[in-house]
Structure formats: C-alpha cells, structure tokens
Amino acid sequence: MKAKFLGSACAAAFICLPSVAAAQTGPGSESEEGSEAQSSAPSVQQTQGANGQIIVTATRREMLLQDVPLSITAFQQEELTERGVVGYEGLAQNTPGVVVNRPTANFNNFTARGIATNGYGANLQGTVAIYIDELPISANGNSTILDPSLYDVERVEFLRGPQGTLFGSNSLAGAVRIITRAPNAREFEASALIDLGLTGDDSFRQRYNAMVNIPLVEDRLAFRAVGFYRHEEGYVDNIGTGVHNSNTLEDVGGRATLLWEPTDRLSIRLGYSYENSQPQDSSLIIPAIDRRTRLSDRPDLFQGELTTYNGTIEYDFDGFDFISSTTYATYDASFYVDLAGTYGQAFPFALDAYGYDDIFVEEARIASDPGGSFDWVLGLFYYDKRRDVDYAYRSTPEYLAMQGITGLPDEYYQRFGAHFNSSELAGFGELTYRFADDFWVTGGLRYTRNSTQGFTEPGGYNSNYLTLAFFGFTNVPVTITPVAAATGLKVTDSQASWKISASWQPSNELTTYATVATGFRSPVVNARAGLVSTLDPTDIVIPDGADSDSLINYEIGLKGVWLGGDLRVNLAAYYIDWNDIQVQANRVSDSIQFATNIGGAVSKGIELELFARPWPRVSINLVGSLNDAEVNDLTASESAISGAVDGTRLAAPHFQGSATVRYDFPISTNDSGWAAFNISHVGSFPGLFPFVPGQPGVVNPTYDFTEAWQNVNLYVGANIGDLNITAYVENLFNDSSITYVHPEAFLESRYATLRPRTIGFRVGYNF
C-alpha cells in the first residue's frame, strides 16, 4: 500500500514540478511576469475588497478588516484548502498570539494572549468562544469539544482580546467564528476535494469532501448541500489494549441549507448540519517509553455527535437591517478515560461518562445601513442549555474476581446521573460615530444575566471499592451506599461588559486605533459540592463552585495597506488585567476535580501580521507574538488551594509565530502553479501551576513544560482550469516534541505530540 501511495503522490507532484523549471528558464519580460502572476490563483491575502483587503463581519456588519479596531486574523476557504487546514490546529499555527491545547481529537481549548491557567481547564468554561455561524459550541474543559469540518466555509475569523459586547460570556480572550457559505440563487455550483496522505510507514489518511449548489428559482430560491468523510488511521500504539495505530479517527457529516428570497428585501434561510466524530482512542502518549506509545486498559474515548437546526430571517428596512437567528442543537458526547494512573496502576479505576446536551439559541439584532455619521447595532441574545451526564466509575471483572471483591451488580462500583441547567439572557449594542472621514469612535455595551444549577438524579449508588482496592483487602463484599437525589446551589450572576475605541486614519493606507475592552466568564457550579473524601476526610471539602472572573484589555494597534496591497501590516500591543480567576483544582486523596477562584494575573504582549510581495511572483506572510503572562495577586489561602504563587507563569508561550513563503508561476496562458514553504514555532510553557493544591510548597509531581517545537510544511500545487492539485509534506522533519502536558496525575499517558511526517496530495475540482 505504501509503495502504491508514494507512487501516486509522486505522480501528483510531477504534474507541477517540471513547470517550475520551465518558469525559471523560459523567456518572458518583467511585464509579462507581472501579468501572469496576477492571473495565478490568489491566496487569502489577495481576495476580497479593495487592494486585496478582506471583508469581515466581526462587528455584526460588513467592514473592511483594516477598519475594525481590534485584532482579527481571517482565513478564506482557498487558503484553508491549499494548506490542508481542516481543524483548530492549523488555525492556531497561523494566528498570532494563539495556541491550541489539543491532547487528542475532539478535545480542544484555545489559549489567546496568555489567558489560561493550564491547557485543560477541567470544569471551567474556555476563555475563547467558538461559534459555527450563530451557534456557540465551546464548552467546559473536561468535555469533548467537536473539531468541526472546515470545508465550504465563507471565512473563519479569529478575534483576539475580549469580545464580550458582541459575543457574550466566555469570549474572555477572544472568539472564533466559522462562517459557512450561503446558497447561491444565481448559478449552479459544485465542488469536490479528495485528500490522501501517508503518515509514517503505515498510517493512511483519507479525507473526502463534496458540495453542490442548485438554484431552484433564479434569484429567489436555492439549495446547497455539503458532505464530508474522514478516515485517518492513527499513529500511536496502545500497549494496554494491544492495538497498533490505535488513535484512528472516523468523522462523517454534512450540511444542507435552503435559501428563499421572495423579495429584494426579505431573506429566509433554513439550515441543517450533522457531524459525528469518532476517534477510536486518545492520542496521549508516555514519552518515557516512546513518543508513539500510550497505555490504558481500554480505549480512551472522546467522541461527539452534533446535530443543528437553524432558521435565519433577514429583512432590509429603510435605514437598517433586521436579523433573527434561531438555533436548536443536540450534542451527544462520550468521555471515557482510564484513571488508574492516579494510584500507579495498582488497581483498575476508570470513568465511562456520557453527556447529552440540548441547546437553544436565539439572537435578534438590527444594524444600521452603512454610509452615515452613525453606525450602530442593537440586539438581544438568549441561550439555554441542559446537559445530562451519566457517570459510571468502573473496575474490571478480572480484578474483582482475582481479589474476591463481591457485591457489585457489575464492574461499575459507582453510578449516578446529574444534569445541569444554564441560561444566558443579554442585551447588547455598539455605536460608531464618525467625527470626520479619518476619525471615528466606537462604544459597545452588553448586559448579561447568567444562571446555572446542577442536580443529582435519584437511583445512583456508591461503594467503598476504592478503599478496599487501595488498602489491598481481599475476599470481602463491598458496601453499597445509595446516591441521594440532590438539588445544587443555583448560581446567578449579572455582568456588564463594555468597550470603547478610537480610530484614526492619517492616510488612506494606514489605520490606527486604541481600544479598552472588558470580558468575563459564566459562573461554574461543582457537581459534587460538599463531598467529603472517603479516603481522607481531612482533605479539602468540595466547594459550591466558582464565581465569574473578569478582565480588562488595553490595546493599541495599526493596520496598513501599501503598494496596492503588496505590503500589509497589522500590529497590536496589549496589556490585560485578569481578576478573580476561575481555576481548576484537584483534591489530592481521590483526584476529584473542582472549580474555584483565585486573585489575579497580568498578561502583556505584541502581535504582528505582515504580508509582502517583494517580487511579482513571490509573497511572504509572517505572523508572530511575544507574550508575558503571570500571576501577580494571590492570598496565602488562594495559593494553597490552587498550587500557584506570585510570579507563576500562565500556560502560554513567550514566543509563537509562523512564516510562509510562496512562489507563483505560469503553466500556460490560463493555468498557474505555485510552491510554498511554511514553518510554525511555539515556545515552551508550563502545563499547570507548580504546587500540589492543598499542600503549599510541595511540588506537583505532574508539573511539567511543553517543549519548544517547529512544524515545517512544503506544498507544490497547480491550478489547471477548474482542477486544483497539491502535493505536500507536513511535519517535514518529523518533529515529535511535546506540544501538550496534561495537568493531572490520573492519566498514565499525559503528553501529546505533533502528527508524524505525512506525505500526500489533494485533488479538488470546481464544476
């Protein structure tokens, strides 16, 4: 299989590579080269708007990226396809100031501008909100977070800094917006993309995507459908289960959208989407054994199934637009994890949990028509979610029989159910006033009321299995204790987030801005509040939960476009004051996780994006960031419960960035080729706070740092009519550096690495 695959990849590369030599040696004047370069397929930086600028909707209305007074990186579908970006990893590697903590598929947490206490955030809301169109899909850190398909998207926008005024709570450090393409009622469209790759010696990666767009009534009614399937064989061996390449991923899904425009003013859009992502095991490994080896008694499963229904109505009134978006979604997710590392594999200890989310989201807003002195947006937002979780802690039949432990109905020594109700109601608005064509001020305000409450369902049970196993008792029955139904503390919180910014354009090519903005996260309730440890009653009693935390971000920046778009620079500097930080702590005796608050931290840094075309066929894209983030305000009791001390680094690198160099060349009068080199770098950072919660001064045995790593990718492509072909090598130097450190002791396999070197090709066709 490997020989056949490499032959196919070389054949794809052969289509492109001879043309490079032809372009280098063939005749052509400088003016001809410029003309040919302009006809080649544009990268993201060359699309949309005047001078190649991108149009974004980060302010809930269309604006040139240059005019938006905040830091945004935007990706068009063309660049995502060319670079093979199908998920969060690729986005993070090409966005300044951002890393993604991704121990395995469907387990993602972004860190932006250093705002993270560890890379896991168990029980906590993420600090970067993730939206698919109008649906927020981000969740708390010990839940699976779907890594959605990025095929046939209009654009992906990564907004950095607090986005609370327009995107609500939990956009504390930023927001990711995945904006899918709407149906086109004017012409038929269809496309397909196949991506085949070989990872290492025997891991085959397959990705298939297709889209069809059908105008049913010209200019009035259209239907668009997208389908995708991924089968990516793993690259990690599980020595506990004996499975080679155990972390195989299967992912299938699609979208269907109907657009009806009965008049020039009214638009109605109905959408359905489905994605079922089924990784067969975790990707976490044990470096002390091998960087491609893991251990668990059964596969660790982080699987998710997301189904979404959306209806959007837009009406163009005289002077303003009205938009109403209504979304209902269900999300079923597994969280199966081997916890036996807690006690050094002395006895079986695992959690099989399954969650069911029902989510309803409504947002209605009005936005002014552009062109006047005033631009404004007003809106209402409502979010309601019920999460049901079935917890089942297990041993194994073999161990129970060997130890003679009896009295359990099956291998599960503890079962109980819980559900959590959370809601958010908010009113928001932004107003921009233009004092002159070159100077304007924007103010925004959002008032939010959050409510969250947890409930323990009747019918569960607990036992003293952990005590019997820990102390080595044999031939004894367990003691069964019913888990009583309970109503947890209802936590409500009202918060106002605001921002104000001033923008000045000293010339048509340059925009400068200064912004002050605030953000917050929703309060968190602990599912097991009040629980006393059965192994050590003197250990910490689980508290009720964590209150909202908040931050204020001070930022100055500039955005420049020169030489007709051949030189573009975005530069931002920020200072962030973060207070009442929500943190995840672990009770030492039984590894029960809980959320609480501690004092404060400061993060400051610089972000740079630069695009340059020094020669007609050569383009250079640089992104990078410098960051310094650390705890700066902590009481002795907060230090004891969290494991932090003054001066502790937050979980973010000091330096992160990427560079891409691209060369475009002609193949024929209408066809073009290109070659690109991309390198990404992320510096080392700690995975958690240094000391054991509840034991001041005792260094946490799981305290560790990621390694600084580099990911180098090569691409060669050809655009021949409607056919696009790309040959690639990802992770050229097979970097196996540690990119993630799990902060908790219960996992035997606690580290993650980059996917090994992958060689492949992509073939796309637009009908």
C-alpha positions, 0 to 999 in steps of 0.5 A, a space after each residue: 500500500 505504501 509503495 502504491 501511495 508514494 507512487 501516486 503522490 509522486 505522480 501528483 507532484 510531477 504534474 507541477 514540478 517540471 513547470 517550475 523549471 520551465 518558469 525559471 528558464 523560459 523567456 518572458 519580460 518583467 511585464 509579462 511576469 507581472 501579468 501572469 502572476 496576477 492571473 495565478 490563483 490568489 491566496 487569502 491575502 489577495 481576495 476580497 475588497 479593495 487592494 486585496 483587503 478582506 471583508 469581515 463581519 466581526 462587528 455584526 456588519 460588513 467592514 473592511 478588516 483594516 477598519 475594525 479596531 481590534 485584532 482579527 486574523 481571517 482565513 478564506 476557504 482557498 487558503 484553508 484548502 491549499 494548506 490542508 487546514 481542516 481543524 483548530 490546529 492549523 488555525 492556531 499555527 497561523 494566528 498570532 498570539 494563539 495556541 491550541 491545547 489539543 491532547 487528542 481529537 475532539 478535545 480542544 481549548 484555545 489559549 489567546 494572549 496568555 489567558 489560561 491557567 493550564 491547557 485543560 481547564 477541567 470544569 471551567 468554561 474556555 476563555 475563547 468562544 467558538 461559534 459555527 455561524 450563530 451557534 456557540 459550541 465551546 464548552 467546559 474543559 473536561 468535555 469533548 469539544 467537536 473539531 468541526 469540518 472546515 470545508 465550504 466555509 465563507 471565512 473563519 475569523 479569529 478575534 483576539 482580546 475580549 469580545 464580550 459586547 458582541 459575543 457574550 460570556 466566555 469570549 474572555 480572550 477572544 472568539 472564533 467564528 466559522 462562517 459557512 457559505 450561503 446558497 447561491 440563487 444565481 448559478 449552479 455550483 459544485 465542488 469536490 476535494 479528495 485528500 490522501 496522505 501517508 503518515 509514517 510507514 503505515 498510517 493512511 489518511 483519507 479525507 473526502 469532501 463534496 458540495 453542490 449548489 442548485 438554484 431552484 428559482 433564479 434569484 429567489 430560491 436555492 439549495 446547497 448541500 455539503 458532505 464530508 468523510 474522514 478516515 485517518 488511521 492513527 499513529 500511536 500504539 496502545 500497549 494496554 489494549 494491544 492495538 497498533 495505530 490505535 488513535 484512528 479517527 472516523 468523522 462523517 457529516 454534512 450540511 444542507 441549507 435552503 435559501 428563499 428570497 421572495 423579495 429584494 428585501 426579505 431573506 429566509 434561510 433554513 439550515 441543517 448540519 450533522 457531524 459525528 466524530 469518532 476517534 477510536 482512542 486518545 492520542 496521549 502518549 508516555 514519552 518515557 517509553 516512546 513518543 508513539 506509545 500510550 497505555 490504558 486498559 481500554 480505549 480512551 474515548 472522546 467522541 461527539 455527535 452534533 446535530 443543528 437546526 437553524 432558521 435565519 430571517 433577514 429583512 432590509 428596512 429603510 435605514 437598517 437591517 433586521 436579523 433573527 437567528 434561531 438555533 436548536 442543537 443536540 450534542 451527544 458526547 462520550 468521555 471515557 478515560 482510564 484513571 488508574 494512573 492516579 494510584 500507579 496502576 495498582 488497581 483498575 479505576 476508570 470513568 465511562 461518562 456520557 453527556 447529552 446536551 440540548 441547546 437553544 439559541 436565539 439572537 435578534 439584532 438590527 444594524 444600521 445601513 452603512 454610509 452615515 455619521 452613525 453606525 450602530 447595532 442593537 440586539 438581544 441574545 438568549 441561550 439555554 442549555 441542559 446537559 445530562 451526564 451519566 457517570 459510571 466509575 468502573 473496575 474490571 471483572 478480572 480484578 474483582 474476581 482475582 481479589 474476591 471483591 463481591 457485591 457489585 451488580 457489575 464492574 461499575 462500583 459507582 453510578 449516578 446521573 446529574 444534569 445541569 441547567 444554564 441560561 444566558 439572557 443579554 442585551 447588547 449594542 455598539 455605536 460608531 460615530 464618525 467625527 470626520 472621514 479619518 476619525 471615528 469612535 466606537 462604544 459597545 455595551 452588553 448586559 448579561 444575566 447568567 444562571 446555572 444549577 446542577 442536580 443529582 438524579 435519584 437511583 445512583 449508588 456508591 461503594 467503598 471499592 476504592 478503599 478496599 482496592 487501595 488498602 489491598 483487602 481481599 475476599 470481602 463484599 463491598 458496601 453499597 451506599 445509595 446516591 441521594 437525589 440532590 438539588 445544587 446551589 443555583 448560581 446567578 450572576 449579572 455582568 456588564 461588559 463594555 468597550 470603547 475605541 478610537 480610530 484614526 486614519 492619517 492616510 488612506 493606507 494606514 489605520 490606527 486605533 486604541 481600544 479598552 475592552 472588558 470580558 468575563 466568564 459564566 459562573 461554574 457550579 461543582 457537581 459534587 459540592 460538599 463531598 467529603 473524601 472517603 479516603 481522607 476526610 481531612 482533605 479539602 471539602 468540595 466547594 459550591 463552585 466558582 464565581 465569574 472572573 473578569 478582565 480588562 484589555 488595553 490595546 493599541 494597534 495599526 493596520 496598513 495597506 501599501 503598494 496596492 496591497 503588496 505590503 500589509 501590516 497589522 500590529 497590536 500591543 496589549 496589556 490585560 488585567 485578569 481578576 478573580 480567576 476561575 481555576 481548576 483544582 484537584 483534591 489530592 486523596 481521590 483526584 476529584 476535580 473542582 472549580 474555584 477562584 483565585 486573585 489575579 494575573 497580568 498578561 502583556 504582549 505584541 502581535 504582528 501580521 505582515 504580508 509582502 510581495 517583494 517580487 511579482 511572483 513571490 509573497 511572504 506572510 509572517 505572523 508572530 507574538 511575544 507574550 508575558 503572562 503571570 500571576 501577580 495577586 494571590 492570598 496565602 489561602 488562594 495559593 494553597 488551594 490552587 498550587 500557584 504563587 506570585 510570579 507563576 507563569 500562565 500556560 502560554 508561550 513567550 514566543 509563537 509565530 509562523 512564516 510562509 513563503 510562496 512562489 507563483 508561476 505560469 503553466 500556460 496562458 490560463 493555468 498557474 502553479 505555485 510552491 510554498 514553504 511554511 514553518 510554525 514555532 511555539 515556545 515552551 510553557 508550563 502545563 499547570 501551576 507548580 504546587 500540589 493544591 492543598 499542600 503549599 510548597 510541595 511540588 506537583 509531581 505532574 508539573 511539567 513544560 511543553 517543549 519548544 517545537 517547529 512544524 515545517 510544511 512544503 506544498 507544490 500545487 497547480 491550478 489547471 482550469 477548474 482542477 486544483 492539485 497539491 502535493 505536500 509534506 507536513 511535519 517535514 522533519 518529523 518533529 515529535 516534541 511535546 506540544 501538550 502536558 496534561 495537568 493531572 496525575 490520573 492519566 498514565 499517558 499525559 503528553 501529546 505530540 505533533 502528527 508524524 511526517 505525512 506525505 500526500 496530495 489533494 485533488 479538488 475540482 470546481 464544476 
